[in-house]
């Protein structure tokens, strides 16, 4: 039984497009599908995590704007500034967090700590509380006009 020609016993090797016989099994070892080992592009896998810094920024802006509203702006037009910081800054930071997290979830690998949902909820509650508190201060200022 002669199988050295690459075909069935008693047959000649089948030609390829260039007229040469089929490549030997040594040439097939270069094919990633014939080795049985998966090859995925060679780069390291980067695990993405939630951008918690934006949640901390949101919480800091909410607390700072509420504190400034109660301590500094009792009788000035600057009562609107803490409201703007609370509304635009705190909720803006929450929206940046959500956008960046969505992009990271679509990446190769994503690892989210279960406590991130709690931190997000605390940041959202603080943002709402800061907007309400600063709006009350704006109302008090407007009532004095």
C-alpha positions in Angstrom: 0.0 0.0 0.0 1.7 3.2 -1.2 0.4 6.3 0.4 3.5 8.4 0.0 2.1 10.2 -3.1 -0.6 11.9 -1.0 -3.6 10.2 -2.6 -5.4 6.9 -2.2 -3.3 3.7 -2.8 -2.7 3.2 -6.4 -3.6 6.8 -7.4 -1.3 9.7 -8.4 -1.3 12.8 -6.3 -4.0 15.4 -7.2 -2.6 18.5 -8.8 -3.1 22.0 -7.3 -3.9 25.2 -9.2 -0.2 25.6 -10.1 0.0 22.0 -11.4 2.0 20.7 -8.4 0.8 17.9 -6.3 -1.0 18.7 -3.0 1.3 20.0 -0.3 2.7 17.5 2.1 1.4 17.3 5.7 4.4 19.4 6.8 3.0 22.4 4.9 -0.4 21.9 6.5 1.2 22.3 9.9 1.3 26.1 9.2 -2.5 26.2 9.0 -3.9 27.3 12.3 -7.0 25.1 11.8 -5.0 21.9 11.3 -3.0 22.2 14.5 -6.0 22.0 16.9 -4.8 25.0 18.8 -6.8 28.2 18.5 -4.9 31.3 17.6 -6.6 34.6 18.4 -4.5 37.4 17.0 -1.7 37.3 19.6 -2.5 40.3 21.8 -3.2 40.3 25.5 -6.8 40.4 26.6 -7.6 43.7 28.4 -10.3 43.5 31.0 -12.3 46.7 31.2 -13.9 48.0 34.4 -16.5 50.7 35.2 -15.3 54.3 35.2 -16.1 54.8 38.9 -14.3 58.2 38.9 -17.3 59.7 37.1 -19.6 58.5 39.9 -17.3 60.1 42.5 -17.2 63.3 40.6 -21.0 63.4 40.5 -21.2 62.8 44.2 -18.6 65.5 45.0 -20.3 68.1 42.8 -23.7 67.3 44.4 -22.4 67.7 47.9 -20.3 70.8 47.1 -23.2 72.5 45.3 -25.6 71.9 48.1 -23.1 73.1 50.7 -22.4 76.3 48.7 -26.1 77.0 48.2 -26.7 76.9 51.9 -23.5 78.6 53.2 -22.8 81.3 50.7 -25.7 82.3 48.6 -28.3 83.4 51.0 -29.1 86.8 49.4 -27.2 87.1 46.1 -27.9 86.2 42.5 -25.2 83.6 42.8 -27.9 81.2 44.1 -28.3 80.1 40.5 -24.7 78.9 40.2 -24.9 76.0 42.7 -28.2 74.9 41.1 -26.4 74.8 37.7 -23.5 72.9 39.1 -25.9 70.4 40.8 -28.1 69.9 37.8 -25.6 70.0 34.9 -22.5 68.8 36.7 -23.9 66.0 38.7 -26.2 64.6 36.1 -23.6 65.3 33.4 -21.1 63.2 35.3 -23.7 60.4 35.6 -24.4 60.5 31.9 -20.6 60.4 31.1 -20.3 57.3 33.4 -23.2 55.6 31.6 -21.8 56.4 28.1 -18.2 55.2 29.0 -19.5 52.1 30.7 -21.6 51.1 27.7 -18.6 51.4 25.5 -16.5 49.4 27.8 -19.2 46.7 28.1 -18.9 46.3 24.3 -15.1 45.7 24.6 -13.4 42.3 24.7 -13.8 41.6 28.3 -15.8 43.5 31.0 -15.7 43.0 34.7 -18.2 44.8 36.9 -18.2 44.7 40.7 -21.7 44.1 42.1 -21.3 47.2 44.3 -21.2 49.6 41.3 -25.0 49.6 41.1 -25.2 50.7 44.7 -22.6 53.5 44.1 -24.6 54.6 41.0 -27.8 54.7 43.0 -26.2 56.8 45.8 -24.7 59.2 43.2 -28.1 59.6 41.6 -29.9 60.2 44.9 -27.3 62.7 45.9 -27.7 64.5 42.5 -31.5 64.7 42.9 -31.2 65.9 46.5 -28.6 68.6 45.5 -30.9 69.8 42.7 -33.9 70.0 45.1 -31.8 71.7 47.8 -30.3 74.3 45.5 -33.7 74.9 43.8 -35.1 75.7 47.3 -32.3 78.2 47.9 -33.1 79.8 44.5 -36.8 80.0 45.5 -35.8 81.6 48.9 -33.6 84.1 47.0 -36.3 84.9 44.5 -38.9 85.4 47.2 -36.8 88.1 48.8 -36.7 90.2 45.7 
